[in-house]
Amino acid sequence: MDSVSARAAAAVVCVGAAVCCSRPPTLAADLVVTHANVWTGETSRPSAAAIAVIGDRIVDVGSVEEIERWRGASTTVVDAGGRRVVPGFNDAHVHFVSGGTQLDSVDLKDADSEAEFARRIGERARSRPGQWILGGDWDDQRWSPPRLPTRDDVDDRTNGTPVFVNRYDGHMALANSAALGRAGITEQTADPPGGEIVRDARGLPTGVLKDAAMDLVRKVIPAMTAEQRLRAVKRALEHAASLGVTSVQDMNPSYEDLAVYADLANRGELTARIYAAPLETGWYDQARLGIRRSFGSPWLRIGAVKGFADGSLGSTTAYFFQPYADAPGTRGLLSDEMQDVAQMRNRLMAADHAGLQLCIHAIGDAAISQVLDIFGAIVKANGARDRRFRIEHAQHIASKDFDRFAGLDAIASVQPYHAIDDGRWAERRIGPERITTTYAFRSLLDRGVRLALGTDWDVAPLNPMLTIHAAATRATLDGRNPNGWVPAQKITVPEAVAAYTSGSAFAEFQEKEKGTIARGKLADLVVLSDDIFGIAPAAIKDVQVLTTIAGGRVVHQRNP
Ligand SMILES: [Zn+2]
């Protein structure tokens, strides 16, 4: 324990003991937040006006007068000016390096026509000829009428520059002819299991590759350099700090990503805490070292694995019991790894036996059902314990499965922004019946299922205000459902904030360390421009983060 931690521990012990509470503390705080409208997230003391911090820990929470006693000559004071203070946000599902990379690559997310899409790609090719154009996050549903792009849209603007830009959900991508050529994809190439090479009427690849078919191109893209990776992580950290995100749970990072996080953690340069869940197919890498769930330091932990059961709704690859309403020929696709369900079950069972936490992406009702089957089999084989199974996304749950979900104590790791995004077209895709249990946050909470909120950044924006706004209003991005899309599934703002702080902390076994504002907890705090509990939920999307404090250090500050 370093001297700062020792002082913080001593202070926590002191203020925790009733006998000394009436006496002024003998230690000065390193940081005090005062004149604040604090939402603590603690039922025993839901509100407060000031917070004292020593080192990286909260040592006291109380009135302005009570906390004033902690102020010393060298105490940093953050005067919140009466504004709302909440615990730092913990995004339970991000792709941190892709997010950081995306901040630096071609942005196609709001390209609202195929002409604009092609123009931006062409501009990029002109400015950096020959360098792979990646990322993009295009959204064909913005075009009228919506249609998938083809290589013909971009070939004449890119020439020899390879293009491989993904749809925003990450489940399909468009390759131009140069990229297809490098990958050796021709009309003769067969669809790989769990993937599809989209073809035109003549049988020629259009350039769109779905799910596992994307790997054919991915494997010929030159790897990121260490320097590019470090730059992406630093950009991502800055972006997170600016939005009040003090913890992220990173889904399927590469081992190279972990090495960068570890380096930054050792240098004390992480400004967001990272819990990393590499792919489940590599579970043994962690297990053989004896690493278990949530192993590490407050800044960087591992011990989880992330798996895939199916694709996405937007790519028609989420796996359902019944066919798609707008594509009656398909029920979607189980992932590559789930093609052999027995093997997937064995791997996950072994990973669980080794003490690793399981986080499984499942979107369609049949995929979720199959994952619950696997979870049930694991409990039966390995015995009951506090293992906190997670279903990532958990978008379309069959009515019959809600109780099973709750009974397994599975956590729903959900992204409300997807609801207001997909809500524009989901009914067309799966019909009026299935949407009633889609993004069913209310039903999940009512059944006692714990929610952990996140964004899936860079699939959706990292901004927590957009996520809370989405959860509380369910107002779709096209403005067509101002009173909410499937409004019965709205949750309240306090419920959303709790799920985004203590809920996400629980999902990573860290609820004793963070997620609420209380003595002894990590000092991760956010000052907001407006009171999100007092204003109309529709206005929350415009709320700004003024100050972000991570581990007692101010990592972002902007003027109101
Ligand atoms: Zn994801």
Residues whose N, C-alpha, C, O or C-beta is under 5 A from the ligand:
A	BS01	ZN	M251 D456
